[in-house]
Amino acid sequence: MTTIRVVLGAIALSIVWAAPVSVANAQAVRTWVSGVGDDVNPCSRTAPCKTFAGAISKTAAGGEISVLDPGAFGALTITKAITLNGDGTLASILASGTNGIIVNAGAGDVVIIRSLSINGALGGLNGIRFLAGAHLRIENTTIYGFQRGVDVVHSGGGAGQLSMNDVSVTNVSNVAVRVQASGAPATSLNNVRIARALIGFDVLNGTATIANSIISHVTNQGIVAEGTAVINAERCTVHNNGTGVSAFTAGATVRMSRCAIFNNGTGVSIAAGGTGDVFQNNSIFGNTTNVVGTLTSRAQQ
């Protein structure tokens, strides 16, 4: 009898210890989605899931969801460090009437969104909404058909950082890229194309850099600093907008170097109390009004 009890106790103990291991093993470092997958699958390469939302619960923090073949993989909310990787195929999110991706991650979490087509079908809210997290990186991605393309509104998780590289934001009814987080996040845009929006790149506080980028066919301001925001624009082409570059309020600052600003209603507009600094080799020409307000030439150091 004693022997039986010992054996049964050992079995019970092994079950207790095995349970958390099984749960942990259910989350893989890399998972997969496919246009012909199924969310009941384990999201492995041979049994992929159907949607990003189905795969993210089966992906470990810091892991990656990869795309096997073309498909529309659904809107989702990200609450942990993760990479969405659509390299090599057409990885799409259709989000009419809702947000494409919400990032509401932890204070130390890095989220990477790479090689996606995010389509609001002319009725989406935000292509990507960044609420919390340490760093959001958006790479090689197109965003279109929303009210706002990328909206940074931190409600927690620290100030955060936004980086965009090789991103296109077009056909949005409001702001293409807006940074209005109270935590004043550091923002960097490189090789970004913004077209056909009400406002292009709008920063309400913090310091932002936009480089090697094209902003065109924006109804109001192409690049605009508000509040106490500082925008550094380097090697940008800004054309066919209502206003090309603007320090819209007292306390706002825009700094420009090697930018071409032409064919706008107003090329550069600096509000009373705002700051407009120009460095070398800017071209401000062919606008209905080239400059409103005061621009200050600064020497390179």
NORBELLIN-V58593 format. One record per residue. N is the residue number from 1. RES is the residue in one letter. SS is DSSP state (A for helix, B for strand, O for the rest). NEAR is the number of other ideal C-beta (glycine too) atoms within 10 Angstrom. D_FIRST is the distance of its C-alpha to the first C-alpha in Angstrom with 1 decimal. Layout:
N:RES:SS:NEAR:D_FIRST
N:RES:SS:NEAR:D_FIRST
This chain:
1:M:O:5:0.0
2:T:A:6:3.8
3:T:A:7:5.4
4:I:A:8:5.1
5:R:A:9:6.3
6:V:A:10:8.7
7:V:A:10:10.0
8:L:A:10:10.6
9:G:A:10:12.3
10:A:A:10:14.4
11:I:A:10:15.5
12:A:A:10:16.5
13:L:A:10:18.4
14:S:A:10:20.1
15:I:A:9:21.3
16:V:A:9:22.7
17:W:A:9:24.5
18:A:A:11:25.7
19:A:A:10:27.3
20:P:A:9:30.3
21:V:A:9:30.8
22:S:A:8:31.3
23:V:A:9:33.7
24:A:A:9:35.6
25:N:A:10:35.9
26:A:O:12:37.4
27:Q:O:15:40.5
28:A:B:17:42.5
29:V:B:10:45.3
30:R:B:15:47.7
31:T:B:26:47.7
32:W:B:23:50.3
33:V:B:28:52.3
34:S:O:20:54.4
35:G:O:17:57.0
36:V:O:9:54.9
37:G:O:21:51.5
38:D:O:13:49.0
39:D:O:16:47.2
40:V:O:10:44.0
41:N:O:19:43.9
42:P:O:14:42.2
43:C:O:28:45.8
44:S:O:13:45.5
45:R:O:11:48.6
46:T:O:8:47.7
47:A:O:13:46.4
48:P:O:26:48.7
49:C:B:27:48.9
50:K:O:21:52.0
51:T:O:19:52.9
52:F:A:25:52.8
53:A:A:16:51.0
54:G:A:22:48.3
55:A:A:30:47.9
56:I:A:22:48.1
57:S:O:12:44.7
58:K:O:18:43.2
59:T:B:23:45.2
60:A:B:17:44.1
61:A:B:13:46.5
62:G:B:12:49.1
63:G:B:19:48.6
64:E:B:18:51.1
65:I:B:27:51.7
66:S:B:22:53.9
67:V:B:26:56.0
68:L:O:18:55.9
69:D:O:15:58.9
70:P:O:14:61.4
71:G:B:20:60.3
72:A:B:16:60.4
73:F:O:26:57.1
74:G:O:18:57.5
75:A:O:22:58.0
76:L:B:22:55.3
77:T:B:15:54.4
78:I:B:23:53.2
79:T:O:18:51.2
80:K:O:16:50.1
81:A:O:19:51.5
82:I:B:26:52.0
83:T:B:17:54.6
84:L:B:27:56.0
85:N:B:18:57.6
86:G:O:24:59.9
87:D:O:12:61.6
88:G:O:11:63.0
89:T:O:15:63.0
90:L:O:14:64.1
91:A:B:27:61.5
92:S:B:20:62.6
93:I:B:27:61.8
94:L:B:17:63.7
95:A:O:24:63.7
96:S:O:15:66.3
97:G:O:10:66.3
98:T:O:14:63.6
99:N:O:22:62.7
100:G:O:29:62.0
101:I:B:26:59.7
102:I:B:20:58.7
103:V:B:24:57.5
104:N:B:19:55.6
105:A:O:25:53.6
106:G:O:16:52.4
107:A:O:12:54.8
108:G:O:11:53.9
109:D:O:22:53.5
110:V:B:16:55.9
111:V:B:24:56.5
112:I:B:16:58.4
113:I:B:27:60.0
114:R:B:20:61.6
115:S:O:18:63.7
116:L:O:27:63.4
117:S:B:18:65.9
118:I:B:28:65.4
119:N:B:21:67.6
120:G:B:28:68.2
121:A:B:12:70.3
122:L:B:13:73.0
123:G:B:13:70.8
124:G:B:27:68.0
125:L:B:19:67.6
126:N:B:27:66.7
127:G:B:32:66.0
128:I:B:30:63.8
129:R:B:19:63.1
130:F:B:28:61.9
131:L:B:21:60.4
132:A:B:22:58.2
133:G:O:27:57.1
134:A:O:18:58.2
135:H:B:19:60.2
136:L:B:27:61.0
137:R:B:16:62.5
138:I:B:30:64.2
139:E:B:18:65.5
140:N:B:15:67.4
141:T:B:25:67.0
142:T:B:18:69.3
143:I:B:32:69.3
144:Y:B:21:71.6
145:G:B:21:72.3
146:F:B:34:70.8
147:Q:B:19:72.3
148:R:B:27:71.2
149:G:B:34:70.1
150:V:B:31:68.1
151:D:B:25:67.7
152:V:B:26:66.4
153:V:O:15:65.5
154:H:O:21:63.0
155:S:O:10:61.2
156:G:O:12:58.7
157:G:O:19:57.0
158:G:O:16:60.0
159:A:O:14:63.4
160:G:O:28:62.2
161:Q:B:18:64.2
162:L:B:25:65.6
163:S:B:17:66.7
164:M:B:26:68.3
165:N:B:17:69.6
166:D:B:16:71.2
167:V:B:26:70.7
168:S:B:18:73.0
169:V:B:31:73.2
170:T:B:18:75.7
171:N:O:17:76.7
172:V:O:29:75.2
173:S:O:16:76.9
174:N:O:16:76.4
175:V:B:27:75.4
176:A:B:32:74.3
177:V:B:32:72.5
178:R:B:22:72.2
179:V:B:29:70.7
180:Q:O:18:70.7
181:A:O:24:67.7
182:S:O:12:68.2
183:G:O:16:66.4
184:A:O:20:69.3
185:P:O:25:67.3
186:A:B:16:68.7
187:T:B:25:69.8
188:S:B:17:71.0
189:L:B:27:72.5
190:N:B:17:73.7
191:N:B:17:75.2
192:V:B:26:74.7
193:R:B:16:76.9
194:I:B:30:77.6
195:A:B:20:79.9
196:R:B:16:80.8
197:A:B:29:79.3
198:L:O:17:80.7
199:I:B:25:79.8
200:G:B:34:78.7
201:F:B:33:76.9
202:D:B:28:76.7
203:V:B:28:75.3
204:L:O:20:75.3
205:N:O:20:74.0
206:G:O:25:72.8
207:T:B:18:74.2
208:A:B:25:74.2
209:T:B:16:75.6
210:I:B:28:76.7
211:A:B:18:78.0
212:N:O:15:79.3
213:S:O:24:79.0
214:I:B:16:81.2
215:I:B:30:81.6
216:S:B:20:84.0
217:H:B:16:85.0
218:V:B:28:83.4
219:T:O:15:85.2
220:N:O:17:85.2
221:Q:B:26:84.1
222:G:B:33:82.7
223:I:B:32:81.4
224:V:B:27:81.3
225:A:B:34:80.2
226:E:O:22:79.9
227:G:O:15:79.2
228:T:O:16:78.8
229:A:O:25:77.5
230:V:B:20:78.7
231:I:B:27:78.9
232:N:B:18:79.9
233:A:B:27:81.3
234:E:B:16:81.9
235:R:O:16:83.4
236:C:O:25:83.0
237:T:B:17:85.2
238:V:B:32:85.8
239:H:B:19:88.2
240:N:O:15:89.2
241:N:O:29:87.5
242:G:O:19:88.9
243:T:B:26:88.5
244:G:B:35:87.3
245:V:B:34:85.9
246:S:B:30:85.9
247:A:B:30:85.2
248:F:O:22:85.0
249:T:O:17:84.9
250:A:O:12:86.1
251:G:O:17:83.6
252:A:O:25:82.5
253:T:B:17:83.2
254:V:B:27:83.7
255:R:B:21:84.4
256:M:B:27:85.7
257:S:B:18:86.3
258:R:O:15:87.5
259:C:O:27:87.1
260:A:B:18:89.3
261:I:B:29:90.0
262:F:B:16:92.4
263:N:O:16:93.3
264:N:O:27:91.7
265:G:O:15:93.4
266:T:B:20:93.0
267:G:B:28:91.9
268:V:B:27:90.6
269:S:B:23:90.6
270:I:B:23:90.0
271:A:O:18:89.9
272:A:O:9:91.7
273:G:O:11:89.5
274:G:O:20:87.5
275:T:B:19:87.7
276:G:B:23:88.6
277:D:B:17:88.5
278:V:B:19:89.8
279:F:O:17:89.5
280:Q:O:11:91.0
281:N:O:11:92.0
282:N:O:20:91.2
283:S:B:12:93.2
284:I:B:20:94.0
285:F:B:11:96.5
286:G:O:13:97.5
287:N:O:21:95.9
288:T:O:10:97.9
289:T:B:12:97.6
290:N:B:16:96.3
291:V:B:18:95.4
292:V:B:16:95.2
293:G:O:16:94.8
294:T:O:11:94.8
295:L:O:20:93.3
296:T:B:10:93.2
297:S:B:9:93.6
298:R:O:13:91.3
299:A:O:6:91.8
300:Q:O:6:89.1
301:Q:O:4:87.7
